[in-house]
Amino acid sequence: MSASALRYMRPLVRAASFMAPRTAGRLAFRLFCTPPRPAKRNGNGGAGEQALPARLRQASPRAIPFPCGSVQAYVFEPEERAPTRTVLLVHGWTGDAASMTGFVEPLLAAGFRVVAFDLPGHGASTGRELNIPLGVASLAAVARVFGPFHAIVTHSFGGAITLAALAGSVRGQPVVSADRLVLISAPSSITGITRQFGNAIGLGRRGQAALERRIHVVAGNPVEAFEGPLQLKTIGLPTLVIHDRQDRELGFQHAEALAEGGPFVQLEATDGLGHRRILKARPVAESVARFVAGERQLRASPSIRAERPRR
């Protein structure tokens, strides 16, 4: 949302938050769960073959139904040997399956089958909204088709969705299982993000409380149930957390908080890659592949720095 739009919206939201907090909370929830839709997507989430990114053309596409529509999955099979284990890639807010394809080649080379999919409201999947319950429902549907997973590799909000799916934080949804977990640029506190959002749009105390009550109703649990470190302690999986020290969307403190989830969590810092460019860094992809393959022990790792452009 642009700064000019916020300038005009904040006084209206603050007034509505005081006079009609329940309505303001519901509208804030809708806004909170609605990602911007790129012009290339149509109203049904479909994408023509010509619009399919080159990075996905080597994959086998498959539409996976779930209770709120369908999500588009892409399956990459290794060439040299039959896969025995599957790795799932989960993108973040305003991302898509194509944004995660930097991890495909190293994982295929290690002998894994790789599955990426577009979350609801993103890429070629249906819908206009995304929240944790919707994300968990879609992830559970993909798991029913392609699971069990040896590892799940996530970025940003996809990490929050995956933690909730593994920890069983959304009532009524089956628990997804995996042997290893990678959280790249992931948030540690949905509570903090929710309150930061409320402050940004001018949601007052009563409206913020209504927003959090709405989250409780939709998810079946209060927003505090989705705190990353607590969910990691519940899951107890070998986990690699990768985060850039200069991430402007989600500060490095999120990674430090996640690292407190238990001795099974390893933190790896990068420098100069930011929140999204980190997905295109070859050293990051190779580090993820080594961890997924079990070639790395849980120990402190040196920082990965951004490569200088060649002249």
C-alpha positions as CSV (number, residue, x, y, z in Angstrom):
1,M,0.0,0.0,0.0
2,S,1.4,3.4,-1.0
3,A,2.3,6.1,1.5
4,S,-0.3,8.5,0.0
5,A,-3.1,5.9,0.4
6,L,-2.1,5.3,4.0
7,R,-2.1,9.0,4.7
8,Y,-5.8,9.2,3.7
9,M,-6.8,5.9,5.1
10,R,-5.4,6.2,8.7
11,P,-7.9,8.8,10.0
12,L,-10.8,6.9,8.6
13,V,-9.7,3.6,10.0
14,R,-9.0,5.1,13.4
15,A,-12.5,6.6,13.5
16,A,-14.1,3.4,12.4
17,S,-12.0,1.5,15.0
18,F,-13.5,3.6,17.8
19,M,-17.1,3.8,16.6
20,A,-17.5,0.3,15.0
21,P,-14.5,-1.8,16.1
22,R,-16.0,-5.1,15.0
23,T,-16.6,-3.9,11.5
24,A,-13.2,-2.2,11.4
25,G,-11.6,-5.5,12.6
26,R,-13.3,-7.5,9.9
27,L,-12.3,-5.0,7.2
28,A,-8.7,-5.0,8.5
29,F,-8.6,-8.8,8.4
30,R,-9.7,-8.8,4.8
31,L,-7.1,-6.2,3.9
32,F,-4.4,-8.1,5.9
33,C,-5.2,-11.3,3.9
34,T,-5.4,-9.8,0.4
35,P,-2.1,-9.8,-1.6
36,P,-1.7,-7.5,-4.6
37,R,-2.7,-9.4,-7.7
38,P,-0.3,-9.1,-10.7
39,A,-1.9,-8.1,-13.9
40,K,-0.8,-11.4,-15.6
41,R,-3.2,-13.4,-13.3
42,N,-6.8,-13.8,-14.3
43,G,-9.7,-13.8,-12.0
44,N,-9.7,-17.6,-11.6
45,G,-6.0,-17.8,-10.8
46,G,-5.2,-19.5,-14.1
47,A,-2.2,-18.7,-16.3
48,G,-1.8,-19.5,-19.9
49,E,1.0,-21.7,-21.1
50,Q,2.8,-18.7,-22.7
51,A,2.7,-17.0,-19.3
52,L,4.5,-19.9,-17.6
53,P,8.0,-18.8,-16.5
54,A,10.8,-20.7,-18.2
55,R,12.0,-21.9,-14.8
56,L,8.8,-24.0,-14.5
57,R,8.6,-25.4,-18.0
58,Q,10.8,-28.4,-17.1
59,A,8.3,-29.4,-14.4
60,S,5.1,-31.4,-14.7
61,P,2.2,-29.2,-13.7
62,R,-0.6,-30.5,-11.6
63,A,-3.7,-28.8,-10.1
64,I,-4.4,-29.9,-6.5
65,P,-7.9,-29.4,-5.2
66,F,-8.4,-28.3,-1.6
67,P,-11.6,-27.1,0.2
68,C,-11.3,-23.5,-0.9
69,G,-10.4,-24.0,-4.6
70,S,-7.2,-25.5,-6.1
71,V,-3.5,-24.8,-6.1
72,Q,-1.1,-25.3,-8.9
73,A,1.8,-27.6,-8.2
74,Y,5.0,-28.2,-10.3
75,V,6.9,-31.5,-10.0
76,F,10.6,-31.7,-10.8
77,E,12.0,-35.3,-11.2
78,P,15.8,-36.1,-11.0
79,E,17.1,-37.6,-14.2
80,E,19.9,-39.9,-13.1
81,R,18.2,-42.1,-10.4
82,A,14.7,-42.8,-9.1
83,P,13.8,-40.4,-6.3
84,T,13.3,-41.9,-2.9
85,R,12.6,-38.7,-1.1
86,T,10.6,-35.5,-1.8
87,V,11.4,-31.9,-0.9
88,L,8.6,-29.3,-0.9
89,L,9.2,-25.6,-1.7
90,V,6.9,-23.0,-0.2
91,H,7.1,-19.4,-1.3
92,G,6.2,-16.3,0.6
93,W,3.8,-13.3,0.4
94,T,3.5,-12.0,-3.2
95,G,5.8,-14.8,-4.4
96,D,5.1,-17.9,-6.4
97,A,6.5,-21.3,-7.2
98,A,8.8,-19.8,-9.8
99,S,10.5,-17.6,-7.2
100,M,11.7,-20.8,-5.4
101,T,13.2,-22.5,-8.4
102,G,16.8,-21.5,-7.5
103,F,16.7,-24.4,-5.1
104,V,15.6,-27.0,-7.7
105,E,18.9,-27.8,-9.5
106,P,21.0,-28.5,-6.3
107,L,18.2,-30.6,-4.8
108,L,17.7,-32.6,-8.1
109,A,21.5,-33.2,-8.2
110,A,21.3,-34.7,-4.7
111,G,18.7,-37.1,-6.0
112,F,15.5,-35.6,-4.6
113,R,12.2,-35.1,-6.2
114,V,11.2,-31.4,-5.8
115,V,7.6,-30.1,-5.6
116,A,6.8,-26.4,-5.7
117,F,3.3,-24.9,-5.6
118,D,1.5,-21.6,-5.8
119,L,-0.2,-20.7,-2.5
120,P,-3.9,-19.5,-2.7
121,G,-4.2,-16.1,-4.2
122,H,-0.8,-16.4,-5.9
123,G,0.6,-17.5,-9.2
124,A,-1.8,-19.9,-11.1
125,S,-3.7,-20.9,-8.0
126,T,-7.3,-19.8,-7.3
127,G,-8.5,-17.3,-4.8
128,R,-7.9,-13.7,-3.9
129,E,-6.8,-14.1,-0.3
130,L,-4.1,-15.8,1.7
131,N,-3.9,-16.3,5.4
132,I,-2.4,-19.0,7.6
133,P,-5.5,-21.3,7.7
134,L,-5.9,-21.1,3.9
135,G,-2.2,-21.7,3.5
136,V,-2.2,-24.7,5.9
137,A,-5.2,-26.2,4.1
138,S,-3.5,-25.9,0.7
139,L,-0.3,-27.3,2.1
140,A,-2.1,-30.3,3.6
141,A,-3.7,-31.0,0.3
142,V,-0.3,-31.0,-1.5
143,A,1.0,-33.3,1.3
144,R,-1.8,-35.8,0.7
145,V,-0.7,-36.1,-2.9
146,F,3.1,-35.8,-2.7
147,G,4.0,-36.6,0.9
148,P,5.6,-37.6,3.1
149,F,8.2,-35.0,2.8
150,H,11.9,-35.4,3.6
151,A,12.2,-31.7,3.9
152,I,10.2,-28.5,3.4
153,V,12.1,-25.3,2.3
154,T,10.3,-22.1,2.9
155,H,10.6,-18.4,2.3
156,S,9.1,-15.5,4.3
157,F,5.3,-16.0,5.1
158,G,5.6,-19.5,3.7
159,G,7.6,-20.3,6.7
160,A,4.8,-19.1,9.1
161,I,2.3,-21.3,7.1
162,T,4.6,-24.3,7.2
163,L,5.3,-24.0,11.0
164,A,1.6,-23.9,11.6
165,A,1.1,-27.0,9.4
166,L,3.8,-28.9,11.1
167,A,2.8,-27.9,14.6
168,G,-1.0,-28.4,14.1
169,S,-1.7,-24.8,15.1
170,V,-4.8,-24.5,12.9
171,R,-7.7,-26.5,14.3
172,G,-9.5,-28.9,12.0
173,Q,-6.4,-29.3,9.7
174,P,-4.3,-32.5,9.7
175,V,-0.7,-32.2,10.9
176,V,1.8,-32.2,8.0
177,S,5.0,-34.2,8.6
178,A,8.6,-33.7,7.4
179,D,12.1,-34.8,8.5
180,R,13.8,-31.5,8.0
181,L,12.9,-27.8,7.8
182,V,14.5,-24.7,6.2
183,L,13.2,-21.3,7.1
184,I,14.5,-18.5,4.8
185,S,13.7,-14.9,5.8
186,A,10.8,-16.1,7.9
187,P,8.9,-14.2,10.5
188,S,9.2,-15.2,14.2
189,S,6.1,-13.5,15.5
190,I,2.7,-13.3,13.7
191,T,1.5,-11.3,16.7
192,G,4.1,-8.7,16.1
193,I,3.4,-8.5,12.4
194,T,-0.4,-8.2,13.0
195,R,0.2,-5.3,15.4
196,Q,2.6,-3.6,13.1
197,F,0.0,-3.9,10.3
198,G,-2.7,-2.4,12.6
199,N,-0.5,0.5,13.5
200,A,0.4,1.1,9.9
201,I,-3.2,1.5,8.8
202,G,-4.2,3.4,11.9
203,L,-6.2,0.7,13.7
204,G,-6.9,1.8,17.2
205,R,-6.8,-0.4,20.3
206,R,-10.4,-1.5,20.0
207,G,-10.1,-2.3,16.3
208,Q,-6.8,-4.2,16.9
209,A,-8.6,-6.3,19.5
210,A,-11.4,-7.0,17.0
211,L,-8.8,-7.9,14.3
212,E,-7.1,-10.4,16.7
213,R,-10.5,-11.9,17.7
214,R,-11.3,-12.4,14.0
215,I,-8.0,-14.3,13.6
216,H,-8.9,-16.4,16.6
217,V,-12.3,-17.3,15.0
218,V,-10.9,-18.1,11.6
219,A,-7.9,-20.1,12.8
220,G,-9.4,-21.7,15.8
221,N,-6.6,-20.4,18.0
222,P,-5.4,-17.0,19.2
223,V,-2.8,-15.2,17.2
224,E,-0.3,-16.0,20.0
225,A,-0.5,-19.7,19.1
226,F,1.5,-18.9,15.9
227,E,4.7,-17.7,17.5
228,G,7.6,-19.3,15.6
229,P,9.9,-20.3,18.5
230,L,7.0,-21.9,20.4
231,Q,6.0,-23.9,17.3
232,L,9.6,-24.9,16.7
233,K,9.8,-26.3,20.2
234,T,6.7,-28.3,19.6
235,I,7.9,-29.7,16.3
236,G,11.5,-30.4,17.3
237,L,12.8,-31.0,13.8
238,P,16.4,-30.3,12.6
239,T,15.9,-26.8,11.3
240,L,18.1,-24.4,9.3
241,V,17.3,-20.7,9.6
242,I,18.8,-18.5,6.9
243,H,18.3,-14.7,7.1
244,D,20.0,-11.6,5.8
245,R,21.4,-9.1,8.3
246,Q,20.1,-6.3,6.0
247,D,16.6,-7.6,5.5
248,R,14.4,-4.5,5.5
249,E,11.1,-6.4,5.4
250,L,11.7,-8.7,8.3
251,G,14.6,-7.7,10.5
252,F,17.4,-10.1,11.6
253,Q,15.8,-10.2,15.0
254,H,13.2,-12.6,13.6
255,A,16.0,-15.1,12.8
256,E,17.6,-14.6,16.2
257,A,14.2,-15.3,17.9
258,L,13.7,-18.5,15.8
259,A,17.1,-19.7,16.7
260,E,16.0,-19.8,20.3
261,G,13.5,-22.5,19.4
262,G,15.9,-25.3,20.5
263,P,19.3,-26.8,20.0
264,F,18.1,-28.5,16.8
265,V,17.9,-25.0,15.2
266,Q,20.9,-23.7,13.2
267,L,21.2,-20.1,12.2
268,E,23.0,-19.0,9.1
269,A,23.4,-15.3,8.4
270,T,23.9,-13.7,5.0
271,D,25.1,-10.2,4.2
272,G,23.8,-8.0,1.4
273,L,21.2,-10.2,-0.1
274,G,18.1,-8.6,1.5
275,H,14.7,-10.3,1.7
276,R,14.1,-11.5,-1.8
277,R,17.5,-11.6,-3.6
278,I,18.5,-14.3,-1.1
279,L,16.4,-16.7,-3.1
280,K,18.7,-16.2,-6.1
281,A,22.0,-16.7,-4.3
282,R,23.7,-19.9,-5.4
283,P,25.7,-20.3,-2.2
284,V,22.4,-20.2,-0.3
285,A,20.8,-22.8,-2.5
286,E,23.9,-25.1,-2.2
287,S,23.8,-24.6,1.6
288,V,20.2,-25.6,1.7
289,A,20.8,-28.7,-0.4
290,R,23.6,-29.9,1.9
291,F,21.4,-29.4,4.9
292,V,18.5,-31.2,3.3
293,A,20.8,-34.1,2.3
294,G,22.1,-34.4,5.9
295,E,25.6,-33.5,4.9
296,R,25.8,-30.7,7.6
297,Q,25.9,-30.9,11.3
298,L,24.0,-28.4,13.4
299,R,26.8,-25.9,14.2
300,A,27.5,-22.2,13.7
301,S,28.1,-21.3,10.1
302,P,30.0,-18.4,8.6
303,S,28.0,-15.7,7.0
304,I,27.3,-15.8,3.3
305,R,28.0,-12.5,1.6
306,A,26.5,-11.1,-1.6
307,E,28.7,-11.7,-4.6
308,R,30.1,-8.6,-6.2
309,P,29.0,-8.1,-9.8
310,R,31.6,-9.1,-12.3
311,R,33.0,-6.3,-14.4
